């Protein structure tokens, strides 16, 4: 998935409904959005974990795997 595709997916996540939860949708700050996109940039193998407490992003972890043929 390209970086542009990831950014589009991020936008669609922000636009999605609350999925039955009564709590209003939390807004993601521009800084948090940039950090998530930065964590995804150039990631070929690995994962990005976003930790949320009380509807707020409090931590972003990037785990990258380096694979050899």
N, C-alpha and C positions, 0 to 999 in steps of 0.2 A: 504494500500500500504506500502510495507516495505521500510526501509531506502535505501537499495540497488536499489530498483525499482525507488525511487525518484531521486537517483544519476544518474541512466541511463536516466531518463526523462530529467534531467538537461543537460546532455551531448547532447541529441538529440535536445534540444532547441538551444544550441549553434551552432550546425551543420546545422540548418535549414536556408532556403533562406530568402531574405529580403522581400518576399511577395509583390513584385511590387513596393517597395519604391526605389527611386534612391539613397538614402543615403547609403553609405557602411555599412556593418554589424559592429556593435560595439563589441569590445572584452571585455569580462568579466574578470576582474583580479582574480587571485587565491584567494585573500583575500575576495572579494565579493562573489565568488562561495562558499567558506567555510562558510561565514556568512549565506547565504541562506540555505545551507544544515543544518547548526546548528539550524536555526529557524524552519526547518521542522522536525528535529529529535525529536522523542517521542511525536509528536503532534497528539493527537487522535481526538479532536474536536476543530475547530477553523479555523484561516486563517493566511496566510502570504501575506502581501502587499509589493510590490516592487515599489518604486517611481523612475521614470527615468526622467531626464531633459537633453535635447540635446544629447541623446544617451548614457548617463552615469547614472549608478545606484547611487542615492544620499541618499536613505533612505530605510531601511527594517523594517517593523513593524510586530510583531507577536501578534496575539490575540488568547488567549486560553480560551476555555470554560471548566468548570468543571461540569460534569453531574452526578447526583445521581439517582439511581433506586428507 
